[in-house]
Amino acid sequence: MTTQLTTNDLDAFWMPFTANRQFKKAPRLFAGAEGMHYITPDGRRVLDGTAGLWCSNAGHCRPKIADAIAQQAKTLDFAPTFQMGHVKAFEAASKLIQIAPKDFEHVFFTNSGSESVDTALKIAIAYHRARGNGTKVRLIGRERGYHGVNFGGISVGGILNNRRAFGTHMAGIDHLRHTHDPAKNAFSRGEPEHGADLADDLERLVALHGADTIAAVIVEPVACSTGVLVPPKGYLKRLEGICRKHDILLICDEVITGFGRLGTAFGSEFFGVSPDMITTAKGITNGAIPMGAVFVKGAVHDAFMTGPEWMIELFHGYTYSAHPMACAAAIATLEVYQEEGLLTRAAEIAPYWEERLHALKGLPHVIDIRNIGLIGAIELASIPDAPSTRAYARFVAAFEKNVLIRVTGDIIALSPPLIITRAQIDELFDTLANVLKETP
Ligand SMILES: Cc1ncc(COP(=O)(O)O)c(C=O)c1O
């Protein structure tokens, strides 16, 4: 196995969401992984505080999942799912529906979170058309929302850099305000007290655009990628109520909160809301192979099942929708989650996680700490004129001390695999405390 790279080897790969020139001067590489750890080319074991990219919920290189993928590769490597099918696709969908919230009856497979989002947005518009409401085309997202990188997703998302870099987005989009209010809610444990009324922004947008033009609202139950913005108490339920009132579909983007991150199978269950669609990816295969899925309620799906039976009901799909290896991985992943109780484990360990996380209060530059389920964030005061450099320095320092964290701007985000032990939580936060104290 080649584990050592020379400088020249680094050049060809244009890395995503990376400061390429900076990285290639001092690369951070992994060559292996096992359970809670990554292994560097020189053999260091790095504690994974981020489940890879919020995806390896059962930890790394789980034999059951790896074996299922290998076996599938030898049995049926690829099969089309346009006007054809294969057994594992139906089995994976049925098993996923068994753990889905009430009234979810169907799964549309994609290959990523971004594709799940754009698929759900298209289904929302097509759903209203199928019911004769052709004017309902407007999509509502939220400031500081992250819904992947495709044009639909960046349009409903609310991230300045996407606007700076890619200019005009899809037309017919509007946004709710984000719910982050550190002045009132700093150092909240779990759901913050203040801000449920921000859901009423949707009433304002209905008053502005007319409910007859709005197809769907898409929100992450917890906006993770833009810094772990936990919804205020009652906010999501209030938003759901307004959607119902105006026949607007509610899409919960659960690419991160799906598959146990909050201690329930799906985040919407944690918050007691019942969306019309749930977008997922990442944990669906434990990150072991690309896959995404849109969970769709029976009522939404059934609106399409009209007209002549020879007709394609949804003119949409990917070559690799329900790829056999991804389906095999998803089935094995669900088994691992169920055998080890991982879909609810975060609920057990969350109080300890919360205690250890909030004990970092008072360390240099820490201006907020927030948490929910097995997610945590530490926000640092930015250095004037050099935003994000303070957190980045701590990210590098933590990696050097064998702990992987994630940073977005000057926010440190944590989301370890759901198998983390108390001793590993201690190791994570002890290291982080040292890093926060010692890094200049
Ligand atoms: C809520 C949410 N939606 C969509 C995506 C995009 O997923 P992917 O990177 O698999 O396209 C992400 C990725 O972090 C996400 O957090």
Ligand as a Chemical Component Dictionary entry (heavy atoms), coordinates in Angstrom:
data_LIG
# 
_chem_comp.id                   LIG 
_chem_comp.type                 NON-POLYMER 
_chem_comp.pdbx_formal_charge   0 
_chem_comp.three_letter_code    LIG 
# 
loop_
_chem_comp_atom.comp_id 
_chem_comp_atom.atom_id 
_chem_comp_atom.alt_atom_id 
_chem_comp_atom.type_symbol 
_chem_comp_atom.charge 
_chem_comp_atom.model_Cartn_x 
_chem_comp_atom.model_Cartn_y 
_chem_comp_atom.model_Cartn_z 
_chem_comp_atom.pdbx_ordinal 
LIG C1 C1 C 0 -27.749 19.567 5.927  1  
LIG C2 C2 C 0 -26.893 19.182 4.768  2  
LIG N1 N1 N 0 -27.437 19.093 3.556  3  
LIG C3 C3 C 0 -26.720 18.726 2.491  4  
LIG C4 C4 C 0 -25.390 18.443 2.595  5  
LIG C5 C5 C 0 -24.602 18.068 1.389  6  
LIG O1 O1 O 0 -24.236 16.745 1.409  7  
LIG P1 P1 P 0 -23.133 16.192 0.374  8  
LIG O2 O2 O 0 -21.848 16.819 0.760  9  
LIG O3 O3 O 0 -23.192 14.705 0.585  10 
LIG O4 O4 O 0 -23.594 16.579 -0.986 11 
LIG C6 C6 C 0 -24.783 18.521 3.848  12 
LIG C7 C7 C 0 -23.347 18.219 4.007  13 
LIG O5 O5 O 0 -22.739 18.462 5.014  14 
LIG C8 C8 C 0 -25.548 18.918 4.957  15 
LIG O6 O6 O 0 -25.006 19.041 6.171  16 
# 
loop_
_chem_comp_bond.comp_id 
_chem_comp_bond.atom_id_1 
_chem_comp_bond.atom_id_2 
_chem_comp_bond.value_order 
_chem_comp_bond.pdbx_ordinal 
LIG C1 C2 SING 1  
LIG C2 N1 SING 2  
LIG C2 C8 DOUB 3  
LIG N1 C3 DOUB 4  
LIG C3 C4 SING 5  
LIG C4 C5 SING 6  
LIG C4 C6 DOUB 7  
LIG C5 O1 SING 8  
LIG O1 P1 SING 9  
LIG P1 O2 DOUB 10 
LIG P1 O3 SING 11 
LIG P1 O4 SING 12 
LIG C6 C7 SING 13 
LIG C6 C8 SING 14 
LIG C7 O5 DOUB 15 
LIG C8 O6 SING 16 
# 
